[in-house]
């Protein structure tokens, strides 16, 4: 994350995720991210390796990155 990027956000942000290759990977990511408070929607694009997260309340990007890490994938 760039130094001037706010850590918390409301609205939509994206994460590039390495190692995400199948529906099981996508389901695992959705499950751990959805468990975070404030998450309104999640979209996973396996082809591009992008996860789009929409938050209805302030959510810390680091919390999402940590959740993604727990699945064995790595956010950028």
PyMOL commands that set and color helices and strands:
alter all, ss='L'
color gray80, all
select helices_A, chain A and resi 23-34+61-70
alter helices_A, ss='H'
color red, helices_A
select strands_A, chain A and resi 8-18+39-45+50-60+74-75
alter strands_A, ss='S'
color yellow, strands_A
deselect
rebuild
show_as cartoon
